[in-house]
Amino acid sequence: MIALVTGGYGFIGNQIAELISPEYAEVRILDNLSNVARVVRLPNVRLIKTDIRDIGATNEAFDDVDVVFHTAAQVDVVASTREPFVDMDNNVKGTLSVCEAARRNDVSKLVYSSSAAVYGNAASFPIDEAQPIRPLSPYAVSKHCGELYMAAYHNLYGLSTLSLRYFNVYGPYQRPENAYSGVISTFFYNATRNAPLQIHGDGNQTRDFVYVTDVANANLLAASSDAANAVVNIGSGRETSINELAMMIKKMALSDSSIAHGAPRISDGRRSLADIRNAKRIINYEPKIRIDGGLAKLRQFFGDTR
Ligand SMILES: NC(=O)c1ccc[n+]([C@@H]2O[C@H](COP(=O)([O-])OP(=O)(O)OC[C@H]3O[C@@H](n4cnc5c(N)ncnc54)[C@H](O)[C@@H]3O)[C@@H](O)[C@H]2O)c1
């Protein structure tokens, strides 16, 4: 069996490629190298340097592929507000191209990386998949658009698709500027230098931080599940405030950093918490890494790389 990971050198894609490599004879990574987090070096993993918007090249790369994990995207929320057409071009056209190549090559499963950004500021918690779509950025629109293509290709052609809505993913090789969980890398960076940990607003805003290996595992489970044409939340099912996060990281890094509160950012939601019961029911997903364990792993990673 052959698997293909679009964006397989990215923050999440590299973990998927590594996790699935023992399960498949060959893992193809399709990446345009625009935002490489880590190069995966394994005997059965190979790079095809291509842009997913190039339908001809993407179609060729999908030859004989059984399962596709589609992670490639423009992921910068702020950039999407500055350059909405760039975001639309990459995420909408790119995802359509992936759907077309999957259909033409009779792919048996297409797992799409969507985002909890589609919920915007949710009205009730925990957030389940039935909550209304309230995009607050062009990025959120483009991610939802991808979900709609997944549904359309299922309904039209019987393509077996699943959309996973990730919450705030964190882990090794994540860049500090990442809108989802870059705060964790930034806090670690500052804590190890005893520099202040800067919090926007009162710090009581919460996020559902999910460790990147749990997200990779959710992809593996989705690929082997019989379920199709569904959207599934992938989070930890727990909420952590930014104040708690700062305290945990400060303690772990044995840091003397002060914790400073600045002006709130208007774009920041007050709460985020995933309802993950659907994920358990549909793909048997259960997060394995709690926030304290995930932060401990990260501290070790930063210790090894800095
Ligand atoms: N990181 C998070 O917390 C988070 C949360 C929700 C959803 N997501 C979704 O998960 C997916 C992966 O996110 P990430 O954080 O790993 O991003 P990333 O930027 O680290 O990885 C994306 C990868 O795709 C590649 N790429 C981008 N555009 C491409 C194109 N047109 N053709 C080929 N390759 C292209 C980049 O080079 C990179 O290797 C994205 O679809 C994102 O929307 C991420």
The ligand as an SDF file (V2000), in Angstrom:
LIG
                    3D

 44 48  0  0  0  0  0  0  0  0999 V2000
   -0.7810   23.8580   13.6610 N   0  0  0  0  0  0  0  0  0  0  0  0
   -1.9950   23.8720   14.1610 C   0  0  0  0  0  0  0  0  0  0  0  0
   -2.1920   24.0840   15.3670 O   0  0  0  0  0  0  0  0  0  0  0  0
   -3.1930   23.6180   13.2590 C   0  0  0  0  0  0  0  0  0  0  0  0
   -4.4750   23.7580   13.8060 C   0  0  0  0  0  0  0  0  0  0  0  0
   -5.5820   23.5310   12.9950 C   0  0  0  0  0  0  0  0  0  0  0  0
   -5.4100   23.1210   11.6780 C   0  0  0  0  0  0  0  0  0  0  0  0
   -4.1560   23.0190   11.1740 N   0  0  0  0  0  0  0  0  0  0  0  0
   -4.0320   22.5530    9.7760 C   0  0  0  0  0  0  0  0  0  0  0  0
   -3.0850   21.4960    9.7420 O   0  0  0  0  0  0  0  0  0  0  0  0
   -2.3540   21.5210    8.5190 C   0  0  0  0  0  0  0  0  0  0  0  0
   -0.8590   21.4900    8.7900 C   0  0  0  0  0  0  0  0  0  0  0  0
   -0.5100   22.6430    9.5590 O   0  0  0  0  0  0  0  0  0  0  0  0
    0.9900   22.8760   10.0510 P   0  0  0  0  0  0  0  0  0  0  0  0
    0.9130   23.6690   11.3010 O   0  0  0  0  0  0  0  0  0  0  0  0
    1.7290   21.5850   10.0180 O   0  0  0  0  0  0  0  0  0  0  0  0
    1.5270   23.8340    8.8790 O   0  0  0  0  0  0  0  0  0  0  0  0
    3.0150   23.9590    8.2540 P   0  0  0  0  0  0  0  0  0  0  0  0
    3.0710   25.2520    7.5650 O   0  0  0  0  0  0  0  0  0  0  0  0
    4.0430   23.6520    9.2800 O   0  0  0  0  0  0  0  0  0  0  0  0
    3.0350   22.7820    7.1700 O   0  0  0  0  0  0  0  0  0  0  0  0
    2.4790   22.9210    5.8920 C   0  0  0  0  0  0  0  0  0  0  0  0
    3.3800   22.2110    4.9050 C   0  0  0  0  0  0  0  0  0  0  0  0
    2.7730   22.2950    3.6190 O   0  0  0  0  0  0  0  0  0  0  0  0
    3.6970   22.7800    2.6580 C   0  0  0  0  0  0  0  0  0  0  0  0
    2.9050   23.5330    1.6720 N   0  0  0  0  0  0  0  0  0  0  0  0
    2.2470   24.7070    1.8530 C   0  0  0  0  0  0  0  0  0  0  0  0
    1.6060   25.0630    0.7250 N   0  0  0  0  0  0  0  0  0  0  0  0
    1.8530   24.0850   -0.1800 C   0  0  0  0  0  0  0  0  0  0  0  0
    1.4800   23.8890   -1.5310 C   0  0  0  0  0  0  0  0  0  0  0  0
    0.7120   24.7740   -2.1930 N   0  0  0  0  0  0  0  0  0  0  0  0
    1.9100   22.7720   -2.1790 N   0  0  0  0  0  0  0  0  0  0  0  0
    2.6910   21.8830   -1.5430 C   0  0  0  0  0  0  0  0  0  0  0  0
    3.0930   22.0180   -0.2600 N   0  0  0  0  0  0  0  0  0  0  0  0
    2.6720   23.1140    0.4150 C   0  0  0  0  0  0  0  0  0  0  0  0
    4.7030   23.6160    3.4390 C   0  0  0  0  0  0  0  0  0  0  0  0
    5.9750   23.6650    2.8030 O   0  0  0  0  0  0  0  0  0  0  0  0
    4.7750   22.8270    4.7680 C   0  0  0  0  0  0  0  0  0  0  0  0
    5.7500   21.8050    4.7120 O   0  0  0  0  0  0  0  0  0  0  0  0
   -2.8380   22.7490    7.7700 C   0  0  0  0  0  0  0  0  0  0  0  0
   -3.7880   22.3370    6.8070 O   0  0  0  0  0  0  0  0  0  0  0  0
   -3.4990   23.6150    8.8370 C   0  0  0  0  0  0  0  0  0  0  0  0
   -4.5260   24.4040    8.3010 O   0  0  0  0  0  0  0  0  0  0  0  0
   -3.0470   23.2520   11.9230 C   0  0  0  0  0  0  0  0  0  0  0  0
  1  2  1  0
  2  3  2  0
  2  4  1  0
  4  5  1  0
  4 44  2  0
  5  6  2  0
  6  7  1  0
  7  8  2  0
  8  9  1  0
  8 44  1  0
  9 10  1  0
  9 42  1  0
 10 11  1  0
 11 12  1  0
 11 40  1  0
 12 13  1  0
 13 14  1  0
 14 15  2  0
 14 16  1  0
 14 17  1  0
 17 18  1  0
 18 19  2  0
 18 20  1  0
 18 21  1  0
 21 22  1  0
 22 23  1  0
 23 24  1  0
 23 38  1  0
 24 25  1  0
 25 26  1  0
 25 36  1  0
 26 27  1  0
 26 35  1  0
 27 28  2  0
 28 29  1  0
 29 30  1  0
 29 35  2  0
 30 31  1  0
 30 32  2  0
 32 33  1  0
 33 34  2  0
 34 35  1  0
 36 37  1  0
 36 38  1  0
 38 39  1  0
 40 41  1  0
 40 42  1  0
 42 43  1  0
M  CHG  2   8   1  16  -1
M  END
$$$$
